[in-house]
Amino acid sequence: MSKILLLVSLLCSFFTPLSAAAPAGSPPNIILLMGDDHGWEETGYNGHPHVKTPVLDEMARSGLRFDNFYAAHPNCSPTRASILTGRHPNRMGTFAPGWSMRPEEITIAHLLGQSGYRCGHFGKWHVGAVKAGSPVNPGAMGFHEWVSHDNFFELNPSLSRNGGPPEIIPGESSEVVVREAIRFIESTRKAGKPFFAVVWFGSPHEPYSGLPADLALYDHLPAKVPDKKVSLTSNQTGEQVTRPQGEVLRERYAEITAMDRAIGLLRKHLAARGLRQNTLLFYCGDNGTSADASLASPHRGVKSQVYDGGIRVPGILEWPARIPQPRSTDIRAVTSDLLPTLCALTGRPLPARPIDGVDLSPALDGTMTERTRPICFWDFHIARLQKSKPEPYLAPELQQGTTPLVKLMNGKATRDFVNYRHPPVTDADYLGPRAILDGRFKLVLHESPNGAPRQELFDLQADPAEKTNLFPQQPAVAGKLLAELRQWQQSVLQSLGGADYRK
C-alpha cells in the first residue's frame, strides 16, 4: 500500500505546474495586452467573415467579454496615455499620434510599483521617446524593465532594451515581444514578486507583413474583396503607395492571426507555470480599424473619427480566480477605466487629481448594472495651438526617437515627439470633434466650415450604426449632454494648463 501511495505522490508531483496556485488573498498578477489599430469587428467572436482569431475567441468564451468597450481616443498615442493614467489624454497634452505624455503624470506602473509589483513594458510605447535620458520613457513612468519601440514595428523589430541603443530582434514581431514578456515574468516569478506586464503589439498597424503560413490562410481574399484601391505604406520604400484592398487585407489579417497566436503562447506559459489562475489578463485595441482596412464593420466611421467605428474596440478579461464562469457585459467601458479598476483590485488609492475612468471591479462579479458617469471623447483641434508657436514642454532633444521603423516621415525612419505648455484658454480651445456617451445616448459635435457646429444625437441601443440623428426630436436629452460635455471640457482645460501638478 505504501508503494502505491508513493507512486501516486510521484505522479502528482510530476504533473503539478512549476509554481503552485497562489495562496488565497495574494495579489493578482496583471497583464495588459493591446493591438495597434485593431477595431471591434476584426475578431472571430464578433462575427468577422474572414479573420481568424482562435485564441481571442477562446478568451471571449472563457472570461469576461466587454461588448461595449471603447478606446478613450480615436488615435493611438492618446489612448495609451489614458491607459497609463486613467485620465483623458487631453489633460496632459497628448493630443495626437506623436504627442508625448508629461513627466508629472502618475501612471499605474508607479502605483503598482509602490505595492511591490515588478513592472515591465514590451512593444509599442508611443507616448514619448524610449531612450535613456527621456523624462517620459517607460522607466521614468514607473516600469522597472522595458523592451520597447518609440512607435510601431514589423517583422524583425528594432527595439530598445531599458533605454539602450536599438537592437534588431529576429522573428515575428508579436511573438518577439511576448517572449520578452515571458522572460520578464519568469525572472519576477523566481524573485517571488507579483508582476505587472504591459504588452503593446505593433500589429496590425500598416505597413503589413506576415509569415508565409499566416498569409496562406488568406490567399482567397484578393478574389473575394471588391476591387477597391487603398493607400498605405510600402514595405519596400517606406513611402505611400496605392494597392488593391484584397491584397492588403490578406497581409493585415495574417498579422492579426500571428498576434493572436502570440497571445496563445503567453496563455500557455501562464498555465504551464501555474500562474493562469491568479493572473488578470486583459486585451483591447487602441482605436478603431484604419481606413485602408475597413471592411464588414457594423459601426459608422474609422480610426481618427469619434463615431463608434473609430473608438469601439475588442475588450476581453480573463482571471479564473475571480471570473470562474464565462460572462459578457453590456456596460459601456473605456481604456481610462483600467487604472481605477486595477487600483481597486490591488488596494491602491487613486492619485489626488481628476480621474476620468471608473472602477469596473463590480463588473467582474456581475454586480455592476450601469456606468456611474458618462464617457467623453475629444479629438483636440491642434492646428490653432501649433500656429501660436507655444513653448515646448520638454527640450526637443529629449523628445527625439531612436528606434527605426519602415514608414518614413519626411524621409526619416525614426519618430520625434512634442508636447507644449498651453497658452491661456479661449473659446477656440473647446473645438475639435467630440462626443459624450451616457447610457444609450451619444452626442457628437463637429465644427463646420461656416462655423456652425454639426450636432448629432444617437440612440446606440436602437441605432448602433449611428444613422439616425435624434438631436431635433430629443432637445432635453441633447441639452443635458451638451452641458455635461462642456463642463467636462472645462475640467480638462484646467488640467491642461497644469493645475493638477500644482496641488
N, C-alpha and C positions, 0 to 999 in steps of 0.2 A: 504494500500500500504506500509506503514511504517513497518507493521508487517512482510510482505513478504520480504522486504529488510533486516530486522533484521535477519530473518530466513536464508536467503541466506548468510549473513555475518557470522552467526554462523557456518553454514555448511562449508563454505570456510575455516574458521579458524580451524575447526576440522580436515579437510583433508590436511591442509598445513603441510609440514615437520617441524620438531622441529627447524631447522635452515633455514632461508630463503636463497635463492640463493645469491652467493657472489656478491657484487657490482662490476660494470664494472671497470676493471683496477686493481682489488685486486689480490695479488699474488696467484698462484695456490697452493693447497695442493699437495704433491708429495708422492707417494708410489712406492717403487721398490720391486718387488717380484722375487724370483729366486728359481727354483728347483735344486736339487742336483743330478747330473748325468742324467739330463733329455734331451735326444737328440731330434733333429729336427723332426724325423719321429714319435715320440711317442705322437702324438695328433690326435684326430679325424679329425680336419680340414686339416691336412696334409695327410690324407688318410690311417691311420694305420688300419689294418684289424681287430684288436681286442680291443685295449684300448679305454676306454670311458672317454672323457673329455668334457662334455656338456658346462661347464662354459667357458673354454678356447675357445671352438668353437664359443660360443656366442660373446666373446670378439673379436675374429677374424672377425666375421660378422659385428660387430658394430663399431669397431675402426680402427686403422691403423695397418695393418699386414705387418711386415717386412719379406719378403720371403727369403731374403739372409742375415740372422743375424748370427753373429759369436761370440763365446767366444774368448777372447784375448789369451787364452792358452788352451791346451787340458787337463788341470787338474784344480782342484777346488781352492786351495789357491791362485795361481797366478791370476786367473780370478777375484776373489773377490777383490784383490788389484787393478786390473785395473779399476773396477767399482768405487771404492772409490777415486781413484786419477786421473783418465783419462790418466794414464801412463802405459806403458808396465811393467809388474811385474819384469822383469829382471833389470830395472833401480834401484830397491830398494832391490835387492837380494831375492825376494820372488820367488824362482826358482821352487818349487815343493810343493806338499801337506805337511803341517807341517813346512813350512818355513815362518817365520813371516814377517810383514812389518817392517819398520824402523820408529822410533818416529818422525823424522824430516819431514815425508811426510805430505802434506796438503790434506785433504780429502774434499769431497763435503759436509760432515756434518760441518766441520769447516767453510766453505764458506757460507752455508745457515744459520748457526747459527748467523753469523755476519749480516745477513739480517733480523733477527728477527724470524726465524723459530725455532720451538722446534723440536729436532731431537731424534728419538728413533730407536734402533736396536733390532730385535727379531728373535731368532733362531740361525742358524749356523754362527759363526764368522770365525774361522779357519785362521786368519791372525795374530795370537798371543793369549796369554792367556787372558781370560775374567775376571780374578780375580782382586780385588782391589790391587793397587800397581803395576800392569803391565803397563809399559810405552806405550804399544800398545793395551790396552783394548779398548772397544768401547768408554768409557768416555774420555780417553786420545786422541782418534782420532775424537772427536768432538760431540759425542752423549750425550744428556742430561740424557737419561734413556736407560737401556738395560736389557733384559731378554734373556740371550744368552748361547750358548754352545761353548766350545773350538772347537768341531768337529761336527760330525753328531749324530743323535739320533733317537730313535724309539718310540713305544707306551710308555706312561707314562714317558716322558722325564725328565731327571735331568738337571735343568738349574740354572744359577747364576743370581740373581736379583741385578743389579747395583754393581756387583763385589763381592757380598756376597757368603757365602758357598752354594754349590749346594743344591737345593731342588727339590724333585720329585713333578711334577705337573701331576695328573692323567688325562688320556684322550688320544685320538688320536693326534699324535704329531703336525700335520699341523693345526688342529683346536685349539690346545693349544696355538701355537704362534700367530695365527690370533686373538684369544680372548685377548691375552696380547696386541696386536697392537690396537685392538678396545678400550681397556681400556685407552691406551695412547692417542688415537685420541679423545676420549670423554673428557679427562681432558684438552687437549690442546684446543679443541673447546670451552669449557666453559671459558678458560682463554682468549679467543679472539685472539689467535695467529694462524698463518698458521703452518701446521705440515709437517715434512719430516719423513716418516717411512720406514725403510728397513726391510723386512720380508724375511729371507732366510730359506727355509724349509730344514728339514733333509731328506725328501723324494725326489726321490725314491732310494736313495743310499742303497746298501745292508749293513747289512742283512735285509731281507724283513719281514714285518709282517703287517697284515691287520685285520680290523674288520670283523666279520662273514658275514654281509650283503654285504660288498665290495668283499670279497673272493668269495661269491656265484655267483657274476656276471661273474666270470671267471672259474667256475667249469668245463667247457667244454675244457679248454686249454690243460690239460695233454694229452688228446686223440688226439688233433689236431696238436700239435707241434711235429716235427720229434724227434725220440729217440736220443737225444744228451745230454751228461753229461757236466755240467759246475761246476766251482769251485767258492765258495763264503763262507761267514761266517755263522757258526751255531748259531742260537739264544739260543741254549741250553748250548753250551760250549764256545762260543766266538772264537773258532778255525776254520780253514778252513775245509770244507767238500766238497764232490762231490755229486751232485744231478741231477735228470732229469730236463732239461731246462723247460719243460712244467709246472712242479710244481713250479719252481722258478718264471716263468713269471706270473703265477696266483697270487702270492703274490706281485710281483712288480707292476703289473697293479692295484691291489687293493690299493696300496699306492698312485699311481698316481691319481686314481679316488677320494680317500679321500682328497688329496691335492687340486684337482680341486674343490671339494665341499667346502673346507675351503675358497678358493678364492671367491666362490659364497656367502658365509656367509659375507665376508668383503664387497663385492659389494652391498649386500642388506642393510648392515648397512649404507654405504655411501648414498644410495638412501633414506633410512628412515630419515636420519638426514639432508637431503637437501644438502649434500656435493658432490654428484657424479658429478654434472655439472662442477665444477671448481676443480676437483681433477684429476691430471695426474696419471694414474695407469698403470704400466709397468710390464710385465712378460717376463722372459727369463730363459734359463738353464745356468749352469756354465761350462759345457763341453758336449761332445757327449756321446752317450749311452755306458755304460760299456760293456766289452766283454761278461760277463755272460748273458747279456740281449739282445745282438744284434740279431735283427730279423726284416725283412721287410724293411731294410734301402736301399734307392736308392743310397747311398753315400759310398765311399770307406773308410775303416778304422773304428776305435772305439776310445773311450776315451784313452788318452795318446798318440795319433798319430796326426800329423799335416795335414793329409788328412781330407777332409770335414766331414767324419763320426766322427771324433774326436773333431771338433771345431764348427760345424754348429748346431745351437740350435733354438728353438722357440723364436720368438720376436713379442710381441703384445703390442700396446699402446692405451689406452682409455683416452680421455679427451673431453667430449662432448662440452664444451665451445669453444674449439679450433678445434676439429675434429667432426663436427656435422653429417657428412655423412661418411659411411664406405669406406675405400680405402685400397689398397695394394701398396707396392712399391718394385721394384727390386733393389733399391740402396743397395749396399753392406755396411753393418753397423756392428759395433763391440762394445763390452761392454765398451771399452775405450772411446767411443763417449758419454757416458751418462753424465759425468762431464761437458765437454764443452757445451753440449746441455742444461743442466739444468742451467749452468751459464748464457747462452744467454737468456734463458726464464725468469730468475729472475734478470737480470741486474747486475750480479756479474762479475768483471774482472777475467780473468784466472790467476792462480799463475804464477809468473815470473820464470818459469823453463820449460824444454821441456815437452810438452803435446802431446801424440800420437793420441788421439781421435780428431774428428772433430765435429763441430756444426751441428746437424741434424735438427735444428728447421725449416729450409726451407722445409724439407720432410714432416713436419706436415701439411704444407699448400699446398703441391703438387707442389712446385716450384723448388725443387731440382732435377736436371736431371742427375747428375753424382757426384761421390765422388771426393773430392778435393785433396786427397793424398792416396797412397796405404795403405793397411793393412799388417802389418808384424807379423809373428808368430815365436816364438823361444823357444824351449824346451832346456834350458841351460844344457851343459854337466857338471853335478855337481861332477862326480866321481873324476876328477882331482883336483878340488877345495878341496874336503874332504880329499884327500890323502896328501895335502900340510899342513894340520893341521893349518888352519888360525885362527886368533884371533876372538873370539865371538863378535858380535856387541853389544849384551846385556848380562848381567850377567845370567848364566844358571838358577839360582834360580828364576829370573824374568820371565823366559820362561816356567816354569813348569805349566802344566794344572791341573785343579781341577775337571772338570765335567766328570763323568764316562760315558762310552758307552759300548755296548755289545761286539764289536770287540776288542779282546785282541791283544796287540803288545808286543812281548817278555814277555807275561804273565801279562801285565799291562793294566788296563782298562781306564787310562787317557792318554792324549797326551801332549808331550812337544814340544817346538818349537825351531828352530835355525835360525840364520842369522849371516853372517860373514863379517868382514872387508876384502875387496877384495885385494889380493896381486897385484903387478904390472902386467899389461896386457901383455899377449903373444899371438902369433897366435893361440894357442890351445884354448884360450878363445872364439874364434869365432865359435867353433864347437857345435854340437848338432843339432838334427832335426830342420829345419827352413823352412820358406816359406814366399813368398811375393805375395800378391793378388792385382792386378791393373786392374780394369775393368773386361774384360772377361778372362784374362790370370792369371795363378797361377804357380809360380815357386816353386818347392820343392827340398830341398837338404838334403841328408843323407850321413854320413860317412860310408864307408865300412871297413870290417876287414883289407883289404890290403892297406888302407889309401886313396884310390881314392874315391872322392865323387860320390854318385849316384845323377845325375842331371835329373830332370823331369820338363817338361813344359806341362801344360794342358790348353785347351780352355774350361772353365767351361760352357760357353754358349752352345757349341756344344756337350760337353762331361762332364756332371755333375758328372758322376761316376768316373772320373779321370782314365780312362782305356788306353787312347792313349797318349804316350809320344811324344810331338812335338819338343823336345829340338833339335834334329838334323835338323829338317826342318825349324825351326824359329830362326836362330842364332842371328838376330838383336834384336828380342824381348827378347830372353834369355839373351843376353849380357846386355841390358838395365836394366833388372830386377836384374841380378847379381850385377851390380854396385850400384843400389839403395839399395839393401838389405845390401851390405857391408857398405855403407855409414851410413845407419840407425844403424847397429850394432856398429859402431864406436861411435855414439852419445850415445847409450845405455851404452856402457862400460865406457864412461866418467861419466855418471850419477852414475853407479855402484861404481865407485871409490870415490864418494862423492862430485863431482864438483858442483852439483846443490845446495848443502847445504852450500857452502862457499860463495855464491853470496850475 
